[in-house]
Amino acid sequence: MTLADSLKAAQPYKTSRGCAVGRLLAVLSPKDREALVAALLIGKNEPGRLSNQQLSDILKSEGHEVSMQVIETHRKLACSCGSVG
């Protein structure tokens, strides 16, 4: 089989539907979703901003396993969601 044949026959890997933050936002109550989106949108140098680690710790304390790195990637719009909220 040639490279061209292999590429034509290849199937894309299945991807998840959004990152862990996006999946969490989809299942939270409207009140909790609004609060999390608001926390995610506070700019880096703005007062009241919670760090990625703080958000992760809070989410974990509420039973949601979302790592600091995933939150950081989501805030940078570099995740598979492509949006903060």
Backbone torsions as a table, in degrees:
resi	resn	phi	psi	omega
1	MET	NA	136.9	178.8
2	THR	-82.9	166.1	176.7
3	LEU	-58.6	-43.1	179.8
4	ALA	-59.5	-41.8	178.9
5	ASP	-65.5	-41.7	-179.9
6	SER	-63.8	-43.3	179.4
7	LEU	-65.9	-38.0	179.5
8	LYS	-68.1	-34.8	-177.5
9	ALA	-83.3	-17.9	-176.1
10	ALA	-66.8	142.8	175.8
11	GLN	-106.5	138.3	179.0
12	PRO	-64.1	148.7	174.5
13	TYR	-65.6	145.3	175.2
14	LYS	-72.7	135.2	179.4
15	THR	-111.0	156.9	178.7
16	SER	-73.4	165.5	178.0
17	ARG	-92.3	85.4	179.0
18	GLY	83.5	168.9	178.7
19	CYS	-81.4	177.9	-177.7
20	ALA	-62.2	-34.4	178.6
21	VAL	-68.6	-44.7	178.9
22	GLY	-62.2	-41.4	178.1
23	ARG	-65.7	-37.7	178.3
24	LEU	-66.3	-44.9	179.6
25	LEU	-57.8	-32.4	-178.1
26	ALA	-69.9	-21.7	-175.7
27	VAL	-112.3	-7.4	-180.0
28	LEU	-71.8	156.5	172.9
29	SER	-63.2	156.4	179.3
30	PRO	-54.9	-39.8	-179.9
31	LYS	-64.7	-45.9	-180.0
32	ASP	-68.8	-38.1	178.5
33	ARG	-62.2	-46.9	179.5
34	GLU	-59.3	-42.3	-179.4
35	ALA	-66.2	-42.6	-179.7
36	LEU	-67.9	-43.6	178.4
37	VAL	-60.1	-43.5	178.9
38	ALA	-60.3	-42.5	179.5
39	ALA	-65.8	-38.8	179.9
40	LEU	-67.8	-30.2	-174.4
41	LEU	-84.5	-9.5	179.3
42	ILE	-67.1	123.2	-175.8
43	GLY	-63.4	159.1	-173.3
44	LYS	-55.7	-37.8	-177.6
45	ASN	-106.5	14.5	-179.1
46	GLU	-89.9	147.3	177.9
47	PRO	-64.7	145.7	178.2
48	GLY	87.8	-2.4	-179.7
49	ARG	-69.8	131.1	173.5
50	LEU	-92.5	140.8	179.1
51	SER	-68.4	163.4	176.7
52	ASN	-59.3	-38.9	179.0
53	GLN	-65.7	-42.1	178.4
54	GLN	-61.3	-45.1	178.7
55	LEU	-61.8	-43.4	178.1
56	SER	-59.9	-45.9	179.8
57	ASP	-61.4	-42.6	179.5
58	ILE	-64.7	-46.0	179.9
59	LEU	-62.3	-42.5	178.6
60	LYS	-63.2	-37.5	179.5
61	SER	-66.6	-20.7	177.8
62	GLU	-97.5	6.5	175.8
63	GLY	92.4	13.3	-179.1
64	HIS	-111.3	112.7	-178.5
65	GLU	-82.9	92.1	178.0
66	VAL	-128.6	120.1	-175.3
67	SER	-78.3	160.9	176.9
68	MET	-58.6	-40.5	-178.3
69	GLN	-65.2	-38.9	179.0
70	VAL	-65.8	-41.0	178.2
71	ILE	-63.5	-44.0	179.1
72	GLU	-59.8	-46.9	179.9
73	THR	-62.3	-41.0	179.2
74	HIS	-64.7	-44.6	179.8
75	ARG	-62.6	-31.9	179.9
76	LYS	-82.3	-0.8	-176.6
77	LEU	61.2	29.4	-178.7
78	ALA	-103.4	8.0	-179.2
79	CYS	-93.5	-178.3	-179.4
80	SER	-74.1	-10.7	178.0
81	CYS	-74.4	-46.2	-177.8
82	GLY	79.6	9.6	176.6
83	SER	-151.0	157.7	179.7
84	VAL	-81.0	-36.7	-177.2
85	GLY	-134.6	NA	NA
